[in-house]
């Protein structure tokens, strides 16, 4: 893997370190209940490994990266559609907000578009990627509905997001949000699969 090929992954790692540090310091570990933080930590771990280990490109690596990419894209779109309209002016302009909700996802999708080889995704691959958000949703619901663990400064506490707050929106409301978010996720994932079947996307991967 050439030095040039490492530029984007290195920028992603730097962005994640800045965003996560601002979010977690000092003593804000309750932030780890949010999908935003967990998906960005996943991105940090993957791209830090990419920079340090410089693995040989392979089909399995491309598939894993596809899962990581869709996970952070979901963060971007859910924030854009559901959370940004409810954010205060002060919340919106925070460094960590831009780093984790905008800059990191855009850099990740850019890296994916430029460097991931086409032809490695199988038709069912996007279905397996849904495991990550489904695990998170299960965790968030059990944490809130069963253990009632409070989240400091969160209006939806003990749930991390208003669209998971079954005490307020009920199971029917939760079901509607769940179906909508899952549909968005699968549209993103299958859109990625379709793009990687196009003739010119991912053309740089083999050259570096």
PyMOL commands that set and color helices and strands:
alter all, ss='L'
color gray80, all
select helices_A, chain A and resi 6-24+29-33+35-53+59-86+89-92+95-115+125-146+162-164+166-195+205-207
alter helices_A, ss='H'
color red, helices_A
deselect
rebuild
show_as cartoon
